[in-house]
Amino acid sequence: MPPSPLQGLSAIVTGAGRGLGRAEALELARLGAAVVVNDYGQPGRDGSGEASAGPAEEVAAEIRAAGGSALAHTGDVSDFQQARDLVELAVAEFGRLDILVNNAGILRDRMVFSMAEEEWDAVLHVHLKGHFNTTRFAAAHWRERSKRAGRPVFGRIVNTSSEAFLAGSAGQPNYAAAKGGIVGLTTSTALALGKYGVTANAICPRARTRMTEDVFAGVEQPTAGGLDPLAPEHVAPLVGYLASPAAAHVNGQLLVVHGGMVAVVQRPRVAARFDSKQDTFTYDELEAVLGAYYADRPAGETFAAVEVLGLKRG
């Protein structure tokens, strides 16, 4: 691999003031990319508190101190116009946009029977609409460049989903729904933009961050002097690879990543098929075939395959 596979390329990383986004921004810069570090800067993981330029500015300064090129953007990507401004800033500053990493998100956890409408809306607004907003303007930029050049151009999108979508998460119906929507957005985008030279992929990262401190409390604690198996730094190299020219053949994929492990998630397959013996099914016939099928299987088996990847309890 060349020493700087992203040299000469420009990137946007959203939610890059802390945690995963910060690690990803630093990795892209290490690989040679000029980075726009986006973070709205609210202190609460639920999106509460006053917005602050501090987190984005600090990461951008860290990149510059290491010899890289970076600037901060403190807009809210869930706002359509501010997402447009973010993409336009990258193009104005670096001449074009090559890489978009969507990572910004918040949590408003509650059981579905207790969740308020605002808690549902807020999480989908930041995660799913935020991913759409930046993707929409980046996609338009790449399509225009491709049409102007008369050939495909370079473009990479890396979106952030979650195993909450794959395996379920009882207290996070809003988060799980948003992360499932992000996978649908990713595969649709991959099909739409492939002819322009753009790839879109999604990752399901496991990392100990401000947003997941409760989820991973007591899980896989680091050994003395060792790197935490759930450190965001384990996720960043995959993002760097997917953002690179080497990953041109990887498109519309979903990958789970944590602790030195990457797993490619297979698209859903039909587990069983039953055909009616009449023109259409009757209630009794459905009860006979589906009742027998599910009676022989543990509850939730169809969606539990990801659990084989395991988590080690400390």
Disulfide bonds with the S-S distance in Angstrom:
none
